[in-house]
Amino acid sequence: MVDVVSYSLISITAFCFGLIVSFQIAHIHYCRKLTTLVRRSISTKTIAPVLAEYEMLRPR
């Protein structure tokens, strides 16, 4: 007979691990995006790249 408790603990552990990994991937993605915006802002010496990105992401 299959041990239901063992399988449920393994599935809960896998689910939590998946949540942690997805959070880390999203965090890395947004940090890279922010770094790119900061570099563009420093090179142009304005906040125009940040405002342009905000305009593109804003729902209409």
N, C-alpha and C positions, 0 to 999 in steps of 0.2 A: 504494500500500500504506500501511496505517495504521502510524504510528510508535508502537510499543508503549511505548517508553521515555518518550516525551513524555506519553502518556496516563497512564502509571503515576505519573510525577512530579506531574502535575496532580491526580490522585486522592489521592495522599499529602498534598499541600499542602492540598487541600480538607478532608481528614479531620483534619489537625492544626488547621486553622483552626476547624473545628467543635468540636473538643475544647476549644480555648481559649475560644471564645464560650460554650459550655455551662458551663464552669467559672466564668466571669465572671457569668453569669446566676444560677447557684446561690449564688455568693458575695454578690451584691447581695441576693438573697432572704433569706439567713440573717442578713445584717447588718441589714436592715430589721426582721426578726423580733426580733433581739437588742435593737435600739434601742427597739422597742415594749415589750419586757419590762423594760428598764432604766427607761424612763419610768414604767411602771406601778409598779415597785418603789420609785422615788423618791417618787412621789405618795402611795403608801400607807405608806411608810417601813418596809416589811417585805420579806422575800423570798418572801412567799406567792405572788405571780404566777409566779415562777420554779418553785416547787415544784408548783404546779397544772399548769403546762405540762409539767413532767417527768412527772407522773402521767398526763397525757393521751397522751404519746408512748411511754411504757413498754409493751412488749409483755406480754401476759398469758398 
